[in-house]
Amino acid sequence: MKGSKGYRCRTRSLLRKEPREKGKIGLSKLLRGYQPGEKVLIKINPTIHKGMPHRRYHGRVGVVIDKRGRAYAVNVTQGDATRKIIVRPEHLAPWTEVKNV
């Protein structure tokens, strides 16, 4: 039998929450706004399917271009190419650069 090649194939460990992370997400995560030019981390929340980017973008840092309805257009560099993806704020987190002291 032919194996499945769906949108979430091979994501069993990647899109899994730890037991203490499960449950409803907070309102601050949903209502957080991002400005154009701001760097964001794409951190997929597996409980919300709407506005979920492809698994290849999980853990990548992108730059917000603009807002599209409830979602954001984000530029992500992948090798030599720059991809524009549409992501809802549940799957984004503000990116903070770690400084070596």
C-alpha positions as CSV (number, residue, x, y, z in Angstrom):
1,M,0.0,0.0,0.0
2,K,1.2,3.5,-0.9
3,G,2.3,5.6,2.1
4,S,0.5,8.9,2.9
5,K,2.1,12.1,1.7
6,G,-0.2,14.6,3.4
7,Y,0.5,18.1,4.7
8,R,1.5,16.9,8.1
9,C,3.3,13.7,7.2
10,R,6.4,12.8,9.3
11,T,5.5,15.3,12.1
12,R,4.8,12.9,14.9
13,S,7.6,14.1,17.1
14,L,7.9,17.6,15.6
15,L,4.3,18.7,16.2
16,R,3.9,17.1,19.6
17,K,3.2,18.9,22.9
18,E,4.6,17.9,26.2
19,P,2.0,16.9,28.8
20,R,2.3,20.2,30.7
21,E,2.1,22.3,27.5
22,K,-1.3,20.9,26.6
23,G,-4.6,22.9,27.0
24,K,-5.9,26.2,25.8
25,I,-3.4,28.8,24.7
26,G,-3.5,32.2,26.4
27,L,-5.1,35.3,25.0
28,S,-1.8,37.2,25.0
29,K,-0.5,34.8,22.4
30,L,-3.5,35.4,20.1
31,L,-3.7,39.2,20.6
32,R,0.0,39.9,20.2
33,G,0.6,42.3,17.3
34,Y,3.7,42.3,15.1
35,Q,5.0,45.4,13.2
36,P,6.4,45.2,9.6
37,G,10.1,44.7,9.8
38,E,10.0,42.8,13.1
39,K,11.8,39.4,13.3
40,V,9.6,36.5,14.4
41,L,10.2,32.9,15.2
42,I,7.9,30.4,13.5
43,K,6.9,28.0,16.2
44,I,4.0,25.8,15.1
45,N,1.2,25.2,17.6
46,P,-0.2,21.7,16.6
47,T,-3.5,22.2,18.3
48,I,-4.6,25.0,15.8
49,H,-4.7,23.9,12.2
50,K,-5.8,27.2,10.7
51,G,-3.0,29.4,9.4
52,M,-0.4,26.7,10.1
53,P,2.7,26.9,8.0
54,H,4.4,23.8,6.5
55,R,6.6,21.8,8.8
56,R,9.7,22.8,6.9
57,Y,9.4,26.3,8.4
58,H,9.2,25.2,12.0
59,G,12.0,26.8,14.0
60,R,12.9,29.3,11.4
61,V,13.3,33.1,11.8
62,G,11.4,35.4,9.4
63,V,10.7,39.1,8.9
64,V,7.1,40.3,9.0
65,I,6.1,42.1,5.8
66,D,2.5,43.1,6.4
67,K,-0.7,42.0,8.0
68,R,-3.4,40.1,6.0
69,G,-6.6,39.9,7.9
70,R,-5.9,38.0,11.1
71,A,-2.6,36.6,9.7
72,Y,0.8,38.0,8.8
73,A,2.9,37.7,5.7
74,V,6.4,36.6,6.7
75,N,9.5,36.4,4.5
76,V,11.6,33.3,5.3
77,T,15.0,32.6,3.7
78,Q,15.6,29.0,2.8
79,G,19.0,28.5,1.2
80,D,19.3,31.0,-1.6
81,A,15.5,31.5,-2.0
82,T,13.2,33.8,0.0
83,R,9.8,32.5,0.6
84,K,6.7,34.5,1.5
85,I,4.3,32.5,3.8
86,I,1.0,33.5,5.4
87,V,1.0,32.6,9.1
88,R,-1.5,33.3,11.9
89,P,-0.1,34.7,15.2
90,E,-0.7,31.5,17.1
91,H,2.2,30.0,15.2
92,L,4.6,33.0,15.7
93,A,6.7,34.2,18.6
94,P,8.8,37.3,19.0
95,W,12.5,36.6,18.2
96,T,15.1,37.7,20.7
97,E,18.7,37.4,19.7
98,V,20.9,35.6,22.2
99,K,24.0,37.7,23.0
100,N,27.2,36.1,24.1
101,V,28.7,37.9,27.1
